[in-house]
């Protein structure tokens, strides 16, 4: 489990940031992006994948979350 | 010499790597690359932020340098204790040219060196008592200081002193902010982790630890300059542009900055980030906690300044945007004259850069405005996201080198034969002795400022002064020259 931060970059796309490893990348897909469920598996541009517990509503970004690494690219 | 093609550059890298043993060669090969603009992600071509290879010459600094020297050092009204042996603080004292206003030793302390001067007995018995006594003495001798930061050096982490406990106790005793920073030099691979640790210390001990709330009248046009270290006055020449736009600069981190400015920053409307590498951590924190957006800007060279000014103005209403256009218009004649004067003298010259964490990409625009071309660039301590941003700025088939070793850099220069090299003091005399014009791009070679429109004029003058200096024709001793030139002299005498 690692602390991560999700924010919107200047193009309005979701961006993933892992402070511990200074890893910043674009989120290419998010498993749940609905009004009542947000989160799940995040796929990154670099090929990595992380899992965050789904939230009950889309959060106000940026937000710090705990994430589990499913598939690290590095 | 014409620009190298992709194959030639690749061959050059292979040739330079040839001298290393196999293992070292494999490791270093990942850090050297030929730029390819079509690549979206830098990590496909270059590896960065890795431990330097033992045995090779690296110019990187340590975590202490990143925290004490870069992030905390320029906070002028605080006293930064180099906690540990005397050398770390003394040899790095006042070397960074962070200009500031104030009376040194009375209300500002940025150029002074405070140290706990560890001796053997402190290593054996611990230095906590000494630190606490030191802070008490500081309070008595320099009553106008606004706070103290404890910058730990390697031994502190090794012997396990509890500087946090001492800081809390001393803060209560003197009634001022005392910030312990765990920036022991052995942490991390370069100064980059020191920046991160220092940013986290600001978050935990300046923002979260704040006791009283100071009265502050906010306006909708408040911005903070973050990560402009005021080298030779850089932050001042940036600040006037922002003020002319109608914005109010409420904080300057951390060139000519104060503790109060740092504490006020959460009230800003926009954080303007110059050195992305060293200060993005705290900007991200402020975005999440206080909802302050941040953007990276670049005030090197008129093209980039114009771009950045418009980008900043887009965060505000139309009156600001209008004023921004006026500012751009106002300086047009000024920088056009600079370009007209220096471009013919500098056109087509080729530059190689090797600097810290932002300038290798930020200054490219300024060189291009003068008609010069950057043929190689590299960072001491960048991460992958920095290279992502660099790839687009650099031309195809140019050299990229991460944490370049002394040997590699020399060999690259011998082959690429640039007209100018921009790097630091450790490289300066090697290349000058090789007969290549050199500018220090960390300290602006004791000149500056280089930011903003005013800075661009100085930048152009300095580059011209270095490149077209008559001394570069005098590289050969006169008695060695005689044989070839005596013929021409005879012709002149006859004429």
Interface residues (C-beta under 8 A of the other chain):
Chain A: X5 X7 X10 X17 X19 X22 X23 X24 X45 X46 X62 X63 X64 X74
Chain B: X40 X41 X43 X49 X192 X196 X281 X284 X287 X288 X295 X383 X384 X385
